[in-house]
């Protein structure tokens, strides 16, 4: 356990949390490696950062259309794998508000393999353990 490393990862994912909010104008691509692996219910696929940056606006618009109003980091646990890589498991609290219905708070979790770079980190693999579109 390395408290300083854990704190650095917490700062990175606190910034990531702000970047994934519906109203955010932060470039989400700043958190990902030039290529990374995305995995979920439908399997795993390699993603190029430029392709990811092109689809983020559509993904964000789709989530807002489904009523996603916020995503908050609820719990973060880290495992240092070696001097360069760490595994980060996050539980997210998601708020969905659909007109005419009470707001819903959903919980989902994701795992991230992050690579340390000078002064920060980059996500090299993201695993979404639940399909958010099915939750909403």
C-alpha positions as CSV (number, residue, x, y, z in Angstrom):
1,X,0.0,0.0,0.0
2,X,1.3,3.4,-1.0
3,X,-0.9,6.3,0.4
4,X,0.8,8.9,-1.8
5,X,0.2,6.8,-5.0
6,X,-3.4,6.1,-3.9
7,X,-4.0,9.8,-3.3
8,X,-2.6,10.6,-6.8
9,X,-5.0,8.1,-8.3
10,X,-7.8,9.6,-6.3
11,X,-7.0,13.1,-7.7
12,X,-6.9,11.7,-11.2
13,X,-10.3,10.0,-10.9
14,X,-11.8,13.1,-9.1
15,X,-10.9,15.0,-12.3
16,X,-12.2,12.2,-14.4
17,X,-15.5,12.4,-12.5
18,X,-15.8,16.1,-13.3
19,X,-15.0,15.4,-17.0
20,X,-17.8,12.8,-17.4
21,X,-20.6,15.1,-16.1
22,X,-23.2,16.0,-18.7
23,X,-22.3,19.7,-18.6
24,X,-18.5,19.2,-18.7
25,X,-16.5,20.7,-21.5
26,X,-13.3,18.9,-20.4
27,X,-11.7,16.7,-23.1
28,X,-12.3,13.2,-21.9
29,X,-9.6,12.0,-24.2
30,X,-7.0,13.6,-21.8
31,X,-7.6,10.7,-19.4
32,X,-7.0,7.8,-21.9
33,X,-4.0,6.4,-23.6
34,X,-3.5,6.9,-27.4
35,X,-5.0,3.4,-27.7
36,X,-6.9,1.5,-25.0
37,X,-9.1,-1.5,-24.5
38,X,-12.7,-1.1,-23.6
39,X,-14.6,-4.1,-22.3
40,X,-18.2,-4.7,-21.2
41,X,-21.2,-7.0,-21.7
42,X,-20.6,-7.1,-25.4
43,X,-17.0,-8.2,-25.1
44,X,-13.7,-6.3,-25.5
45,X,-12.5,-4.1,-28.2
46,X,-9.4,-2.0,-28.9
47,X,-10.1,1.7,-29.2
48,X,-8.0,4.5,-30.8
49,X,-8.1,7.7,-29.0
50,X,-9.1,9.8,-32.1
51,X,-12.1,7.4,-32.7
52,X,-13.1,7.7,-29.0
53,X,-13.0,11.5,-29.2
54,X,-15.3,11.4,-32.2
55,X,-18.0,9.3,-30.4
56,X,-17.9,10.9,-27.0
57,X,-20.3,13.7,-27.9
58,X,-22.9,11.2,-29.2
59,X,-22.4,9.0,-26.2
60,X,-22.9,12.0,-23.9
61,X,-26.0,13.2,-25.8
62,X,-27.5,9.7,-25.6
63,X,-26.9,9.5,-21.9
64,X,-28.5,12.9,-21.3
65,X,-31.5,11.9,-23.5
66,X,-32.0,8.8,-21.2
67,X,-32.1,11.1,-18.2
68,X,-28.5,10.9,-16.9
69,X,-27.9,14.0,-14.8
70,X,-24.8,13.1,-12.8
71,X,-22.2,10.4,-12.1
72,X,-20.4,10.5,-8.8
73,X,-17.5,8.5,-7.6
74,X,-18.8,6.6,-4.5
75,X,-15.9,4.3,-3.7
76,X,-12.4,3.8,-5.1
77,X,-10.0,1.0,-4.4
78,X,-6.5,0.6,-5.9
79,X,-4.0,-2.2,-6.4
80,X,-0.5,-1.4,-7.5
81,X,0.5,-4.0,-10.0
82,X,4.1,-2.9,-10.6
83,X,6.0,0.3,-10.9
84,X,4.0,1.5,-13.9
85,X,0.5,0.0,-13.7
86,X,-2.3,0.1,-11.2
87,X,-5.8,-1.5,-11.1
88,X,-8.5,0.8,-9.9
89,X,-12.0,-0.4,-9.1
90,X,-14.7,2.3,-8.8
91,X,-18.3,2.2,-7.6
92,X,-20.2,5.0,-9.3
93,X,-23.5,6.5,-8.1
94,X,-25.5,7.6,-11.1
95,X,-28.6,9.9,-11.0
96,X,-31.2,9.5,-13.6
97,X,-34.1,12.0,-13.9
98,X,-36.9,11.4,-16.3
99,X,-39.7,13.9,-16.5
100,X,-42.8,12.8,-14.5
101,X,-40.8,10.3,-12.5
102,X,-38.9,10.4,-9.2
103,X,-35.1,10.7,-9.6
104,X,-33.4,7.3,-9.5
105,X,-30.0,6.6,-8.0
106,X,-28.3,3.7,-9.5
107,X,-25.0,2.0,-8.6
108,X,-22.6,0.6,-11.1
109,X,-18.9,-0.3,-11.1
110,X,-16.0,-0.2,-13.4
111,X,-12.4,-1.3,-13.3
112,X,-9.6,0.6,-14.9
113,X,-6.0,-0.4,-15.7
114,X,-4.0,2.8,-15.5
115,X,-0.5,3.5,-16.6
116,X,1.6,6.0,-14.8
117,X,3.1,8.8,-16.9
118,X,5.2,11.7,-15.7
119,X,2.9,13.7,-13.5
120,X,-0.3,11.8,-14.1
121,X,-1.9,8.6,-15.4
122,X,-3.6,7.3,-18.5
123,X,-6.4,4.7,-18.7
124,X,-5.2,1.8,-20.9
125,X,-8.1,-0.5,-20.2
126,X,-11.7,0.2,-19.0
127,X,-14.1,-2.6,-18.0
128,X,-17.7,-1.6,-17.3
129,X,-19.1,-4.4,-15.2
130,X,-22.8,-3.5,-15.9
131,X,-24.4,-2.2,-19.1
132,X,-25.4,1.3,-18.2
133,X,-28.0,1.5,-20.9
134,X,-29.8,-1.5,-19.4
135,X,-29.7,0.1,-15.9
136,X,-31.3,3.3,-17.1
